Amino acid sequence: MERVEAAFPFISLSMLFPVVFALAVGLARELYARYLALVGTALTFLLSLVAVAHFDFSKADAVQLYEEYAVLPELGVKLALGADGLSLLMYFLTTLISLVAVVWSVGDEKVSYRLKEYFIAFLLTETFVIGVFTAFDLIVFYVFYELTLLPMLFVIGIWGYKLRLYSAYKFFIYIFVSSLFLLLGIASLAVYHYKTKGYFTFSYFELLGLQMPLSFELFTFLLFFIAFAVKTPIVPFHTWLPDAHGEAPTAGSVVLAAVLLKMGTYALLRFNVGLFPEATKLLAPYLVALGIFSIVMASWMTISQTNVKRFVAYSSVSHMGFVVTAMFLLNMEGLRASVIEMFAHGLTSAGLFMVAGFIYNRLHTFNFRSLKGAIKFMPLFATVTAVIAFSAMGLPGGSSFWGKFLTVLSAREHSTLLAFAVVAAAFFSGAYVLYFLKTLYLDTKEESVLVHFRDLEGAPLVAFAMILLPVIAVGLFPFVFFAFFEASLKLLLKLIGH
């Protein structure tokens, strides 16, 4: 892959800004914590917009904005940071969602104590996630991948709800243990490279062209896959997710669903498909079947929920099933569907978790059936909820429509039967959204027990607006977003011989 040196260190500064502001929050009075965090995430988001403006989309398959710093020369470890079109889109999503999470927290009545530690955790998470999406050294990637665990562990464990400690420990153990498989896979690749080339390297660019026996390639593919399947997650590796989402504070769920889950799907595409092309082709049919199974099972689990946070958590598992299914169809439409659905789900899941947070702040319960009949007193909230929910369902004009449509198109290239299976899975994923909206909008209570709620206002309204604008943009102008990753996907298809 071609590398284009950065004329200005956009990525390293994007990682440095949140750290600097985290230090400032730590030193300042607690009164100013939320405002410092707001400035830090806003500046980082603006810097990401400037980075996008400086990106040469005519060379979107090249790794641009590239920076390289020696870390352990003896082992060939380098802090290699850069962005092709795929990384750039995920980098932009990270800075946007980080800002949304902080804006929401400013107006969230649940966030009322230990504010310094709370906002430091979100600022550090932003730095680590940017590192994951822009690292092109496997050890550096692994370090950032693991570091994202720590702040989210404390966010869930300290500011979560009733079962927060159980959920935080479960989240940490699942992700940490599964990541050990990734570490073994990285070590195996480095040792194999040493035996064949005579020196250690963890560089993605050098490992990309490494010729491996099929048995070794399958072994390392599965090691990587276990780690990323748990992080994604897909059925049956999903059981940590509803607990983590159910007990995390709203902003924690927003970041967890919108960007931390995308670390798994991004890594599957970047590393599993990129580094192990023969194993990918051999295992692809089984992974497509696993993805469809994940969509259907998660949809059934979703529709049985009355807790709105667990409802959205299970729906995320269903959406990730679409991402995995599309990815391993291994054609251009499938890869397009996979990436656009990653981005679209990042937006809609963030919006739905904010809907859950709004319901809790008004009712002090996550049982969305308690809201039925009262939503008519909140026309703005009702409109926002409908737009986000229909977009998540895949209604034309919504952000997830293109992911589902292109997945069906991709499956039809293989067989009509496979396309029918994807359409059937899409039906189940739409059914739970209709059930959710029917409960909120069509079910009623006796007027005597209705509560007159305040509608959206202040910081929560701003946070919703920041989500709605890109949701509508993806639905109406998908070609703008395809321009980010089209060239990168063509390169991946070339690597696997398609």
Secondary structure by P-SEA (a helix, b strand, c coil): cbbbbbccaaaaaaaaaaaaaaaaaaaccccaaaaaaaaaaaaaaaaaaaaaaacccccccccccbbbbbccccccccccccccaaaaaaaaaaaaaaaaaaaaaaaccccccaaaaaaaaaaaaaaaaaaaaccccaaaaaaaaaaaaaaaaaaaacccccaaaaaaaaaaaaaaaaaaaaaaaaaaaaaaaaaacccccccccccccccccaaaaaaaaaaaaaaaaaaacccccccaaaaaaacccaaaaaaaaccccaaaaaaaaaccccccaaaaaaaaaaaaaaaaaaaaaaaaaaaacccaaaaaaaaaaaaaaaaaaaaacccaaaaaaaaaaaaaaaaaaaaaaaaaaaaaaaccccccccccccccccaaaaaaaaaaaaaaaccccccaaaaaaaaaaaaaaccaaaaaaaaaaaaaaaaaaaaaaaaaccccccccccccccccccaaaaaaaaaaaaaaaaaccaaaaaaacaaaaaaaaaaacc
